[in-house]
Amino acid sequence: MAVTGKFANLDVATLTTMLAQWQTCLTAIAVGNQSYSMAGRSFTRADLEQVSDMVGELSYALQLKNGGLCRTVYSDFSGQ
C-alpha cells in the first residue's frame, strides 16, 4: 500500500475518532468475525486489505499532524 496522505487536511480530533473506528473494524474482521458494520457499510474478510489501507492512511495523517513522522530521502549519484 502506498500512503497518499488524503486525510492530512482533517483535524486531530476527527482523525483520532476515525482511526479508532477503523481499527475496531480491522480487529473485528481479522480476529474472527465474518463481518463488521460501520456507518451503514458492512465489511467482510474480503475487505480486509481495504480496511487495513484505511487504517494506514489515517495513521499517517495523524502522525503528520502530531509531528511524529520522519521522512528520509536518499540520493543516488552513481550516474545510472
C-alpha positions, 0 to 999 in steps of 0.5 A: 500500500502506498500512503497518499496522505488524503486525510492530512487536511482533517483535524486531530480530533476527527482523525483520532475518532476515525482511526479508532473506528477503523481499527475496531473494524480491522480487529473485528474482521481479522480476529474472527468475525465474518463481518463488521458494520460501520456507518451503514457499510458492512465489511467482510474478510474480503475487505480486509486489505481495504480496511487495513489501507484505511487504517494506514492512511489515517495513521499517517495523517495523524502522525503528520499532524502530531509531528511524529513522522520522519521522512528520509530521502536518499540520493543516488549519484552513481550516474545510472 
